[in-house]
């Protein structure tokens, strides 16, 4: 079962797998797709200060490089694109920051349940 807050490597393009954070609720993750958002390591210094970005440092939550959860970049990902087993799991505080940053993108006061 795939859970909210888990981080997976996903084959999103033909070059390099990208880490993604699952943000959809567990009941939606039972189908063949999950809603995920992309993490990126490019432009960390700039993106980590934006209200739609949540910084994650190397060594946190299974990440090997500094990256930023790009909360404006929501994706519907086929489960087949996910590599087996999560890299890591966000703690409750960081998941809350991600959900709130998604709310910023949507101009909504989002909070996790």
N, C-alpha and C positions, 0 to 999 in steps of 0.2 A: 504494500500500500504506500502511496506517495502522500506525504503530509505537508501542510503549509509550513513555510519557513525552511524547508530542506533545500540544500544547494546541490545541483547536479551539473555535470558536464553534458552539454547538448551539441549534437551535430546540426548546426543551423545553416552552414554554408559549406562548400566543398573544401575549404582550407583547414581551419583550425577549430576544434571544439571550444565552445564558450561556456563559462559558468553561468547558470541561471538560478534564480531563486523562485521557488514555487510560492505563489501568493494566493492562489485560489483555495477555497474552503475544501475540506476533506471530501464532502459529499460530491463535489464537482470533479474531484480527481479520480473518481471511480470509473470514468469513461475512458476513451482512448486518447484524450488530450488533457493537458493541464495548462492553466494560465501561469505564465512565468514572466519574469522580467530579467533583462540582461544586466550582467555585471561587466564592467570594462576597466581595464588598467590604463588606458590612454587618458591623458589630461587629468590625472588625479588631482593635482594642485588646484585646478580651476573647478572641476565638477564637484569636488567634495565640499565646496562652499555654497553650492546652489541649493535652494529649498527643495528641488526635485531630485537631489542626489543624496545618497546615504553612504558615507565612507566605510570601507572595511579594510583593515590593515592585514598585511601578511601575517599568518599565524592565527588569525581569528576565524572561527567557524569553518576551518578546513581550507582556507584560501592560502595560496603560496605566494601571491603577489598582492601589493596594495591595489584595491579596485574600488569602484563606486557603483552602487546599485542605481542604475538609471531608471528612475521611477516613471519617467515619461515614455519609456520604451516597453510597453506591455506586449507580450507575444502569446499566441496560442500555439503550444508546442505538442507535436505528436509524442506520445510516450516512447515510441520506437526510436526517436531521436536522442532520448536520454541514455547516457551510459549507465550500466548497472550500479546500483548502490549510491547513496548520496555522499558527496564530499564532506558535508558538514550540515549543521543545523543552527539557524539563528537563535539566539536567546530571546526571551519575551520582550526585552527592552529594544533590541535592534529590530525585531519584527514590527514592533509598534512604530518605530521611526520610519520603516519602509512603508507601512500602510498609511501613515500620516503624510508622507511625501507623495504617495499616489493620490491622496485626497487633495493635496496642493495642486497637482496637475489637473484634477477634475473640478477644482474650486468647490470642494466639499470637505466637511469636517469628518473625515474617516477615522475610525478607531477599530482596532481588532476586537473580536468578542472574547 
